[in-house]
Amino acid sequence: MEIRFLQPGDLGDVLAVLESWDSESPKLFSWNSQSLTEEFYASIALGGSLGLWMNGELAAFILFRDLPGACEIQFLATSKVNCGKGVMKNLLRELQKRCEKQQLSIWLEVHAKNYSACGLYRSMGFVQTGLRRGYYSDGGDAFLMELSPRVIRS
Ligand SMILES: CC(C)(COP(=O)(O)OP(=O)(O)OC[C@H]1O[C@@H](n2cnc3c(N)ncnc32)[C@H](O)[C@@H]1OP(=O)(O)O)[C@@H](O)C(=O)NCCC(=O)NCCS
């Protein structure tokens, strides 16, 4: 297993992770190849990307932005074949470690019916801080969630 920042040449692998999901799933995360490509370049230009490779294949990635006092996740995904193996939890822990060093919270929004993503975030200690009703194009609500940094004692 290898975790590193994404590079421009990784775009094809990132899009392949998105494409591993069937056509119904994007309603739950509202990303398509065009919006993902735009966010990919924006995130890597700002240093806000992490990928996890297994046996030389991109298994999961996170695109995020650093804001004052917080890191905001734009999108994350695990390839369908690698789901349920703890891959994303591993990658999020890496981001969490990085954020804790800088005492940054992690923010994100998630479709209220994206049960696997909600389960993942809750299992990591994210708490719901807000609700945007009808935020998604299918009329679904968005939960705003936050993971606060643990206090680091010297
Ligand atoms: C959400 C997603 C990233 C989870 O990735 P994953 O690699 O399968 O997650 P993990 O195996 O690391 O799961 C970790 C935790 O998530 C939770 N989880 C995972 N799948 C779940 C499911 N179907 N239902 C409920 N909880 C689930 C569990 O709590 C699990 O922890 P545990 O195994 O210790 O109980 C993956 O399903 C995905 O890529 N979905 C499509 C893209 C997407 O929806 N992105 C989120 C946009 S906000």
The ligand as a Tripos MOL2 file, in Angstrom:
@<TRIPOS>MOLECULE
LIG
   48    50     1     0     0
SMALL
NO_CHARGES

@<TRIPOS>ATOM
      1 C1        -18.2010    6.1160    0.8580 C.3       1 LIG1
      2 C2        -16.9830    5.3440    0.4050 C.3       1 LIG1
      3 C3        -15.8610    6.3470    0.1390 C.3       1 LIG1
      4 C4        -16.5380    4.3780    1.5100 C.3       1 LIG1
      5 O1        -15.2770    3.8390    1.1240 O.3       1 LIG1
      6 P1        -14.7410    2.4360    1.6770 P.3       1 LIG1
      7 O2        -13.3060    2.3300    1.2730 O.co2     1 LIG1
      8 O3        -15.6610    1.3600    1.2840 O.co2     1 LIG1
      9 O4        -14.8610    2.6630    3.2300 O.3       1 LIG1
     10 P2        -14.1650    1.7600    4.3380 P.3       1 LIG1
     11 O5        -14.0920    0.3340    3.9040 O.co2     1 LIG1
     12 O6        -12.9040    2.4390    4.7260 O.co2     1 LIG1
     13 O7        -15.2760    1.8450    5.4440 O.3       1 LIG1
     14 C5        -15.0250    2.3880    6.6580 C.3       1 LIG1
     15 C6        -16.3290    2.5740    7.4250 C.3       1 LIG1
     16 O8        -17.3660    3.0960    6.6320 O.3       1 LIG1
     17 C7        -18.6190    2.5910    7.0750 C.3       1 LIG1
     18 N1        -19.2650    1.9750    5.9300 N.ar      1 LIG1
     19 C8        -18.6870    1.5480    4.7920 C.ar      1 LIG1
     20 N2        -19.6400    1.0760    3.9480 N.ar      1 LIG1
     21 C9        -20.8090    1.1930    4.5910 C.ar      1 LIG1
     22 C10       -22.1540    0.8910    4.2630 C.ar      1 LIG1
     23 N3        -22.4780    0.3420    3.0720 N.pl3     1 LIG1
     24 N4        -23.1280    1.1790    5.1690 N.ar      1 LIG1
     25 C11       -22.8160    1.7460    6.3490 C.ar      1 LIG1
     26 N5        -21.5440    2.0490    6.7280 N.ar      1 LIG1
     27 C12       -20.5790    1.7780    5.8590 C.ar      1 LIG1
     28 C13       -18.3330    1.5870    8.1530 C.3       1 LIG1
     29 O9        -18.5310    2.2430    9.3900 O.3       1 LIG1
     30 C14       -16.8620    1.2830    7.9620 C.3       1 LIG1
     31 O10       -16.2000    1.0810    9.1730 O.3       1 LIG1
     32 P3        -16.0740   -0.3690    9.8120 P.3       1 LIG1
     33 O11       -15.7480   -1.2960    8.6680 O.co2     1 LIG1
     34 O12       -14.9600   -0.1750   10.7750 O.co2     1 LIG1
     35 O13       -17.4040   -0.5950   10.3910 O.co2     1 LIG1
     36 C15       -17.2860    4.5000   -0.8600 C.3       1 LIG1
     37 O14       -18.4660    3.7880   -0.6510 O.3       1 LIG1
     38 C16       -17.3980    5.3310   -2.1270 C.2       1 LIG1
     39 O15       -16.4100    5.6080   -2.7970 O.2       1 LIG1
     40 N6        -18.6420    5.7140   -2.4980 N.am      1 LIG1
     41 C17       -18.8410    6.4450   -3.7550 C.3       1 LIG1
     42 C18       -18.3270    7.8690   -3.6630 C.3       1 LIG1
     43 C19       -18.9990    8.6140   -2.5220 C.2       1 LIG1
     44 O16       -20.1540    8.4150   -2.1860 O.2       1 LIG1
     45 N7        -18.2220    9.5410   -1.9220 N.am      1 LIG1
     46 C20       -18.7040   10.3400   -0.8040 C.3       1 LIG1
     47 C21       -19.0690   11.6850   -1.2860 C.3       1 LIG1
     48 S1        -19.3840   12.7150    0.1360 S.3       1 LIG1
@<TRIPOS>BOND
     1     1     2 1
     2     2     3 1
     3     2     4 1
     4     2    36 1
     5     4     5 1
     6     5     6 1
     7     6     7 2
     8     6     8 1
     9     6     9 1
    10     9    10 1
    11    10    11 2
    12    10    12 1
    13    10    13 1
    14    13    14 1
    15    14    15 1
    16    15    16 1
    17    15    30 1
    18    16    17 1
    19    17    18 1
    20    17    28 1
    21    18    19 ar
    22    18    27 ar
    23    19    20 ar
    24    20    21 ar
    25    21    22 ar
    26    21    27 ar
    27    22    23 1
    28    22    24 ar
    29    24    25 ar
    30    25    26 ar
    31    26    27 ar
    32    28    29 1
    33    28    30 1
    34    30    31 1
    35    31    32 1
    36    32    33 2
    37    32    34 1
    38    32    35 1
    39    36    37 1
    40    36    38 1
    41    38    39 2
    42    38    40 1
    43    40    41 1
    44    41    42 1
    45    42    43 1
    46    43    44 2
    47    43    45 1
    48    45    46 1
    49    46    47 1
    50    47    48 1
@<TRIPOS>SUBSTRUCTURE
     1 LIG1         1 GROUP 0 **** ****
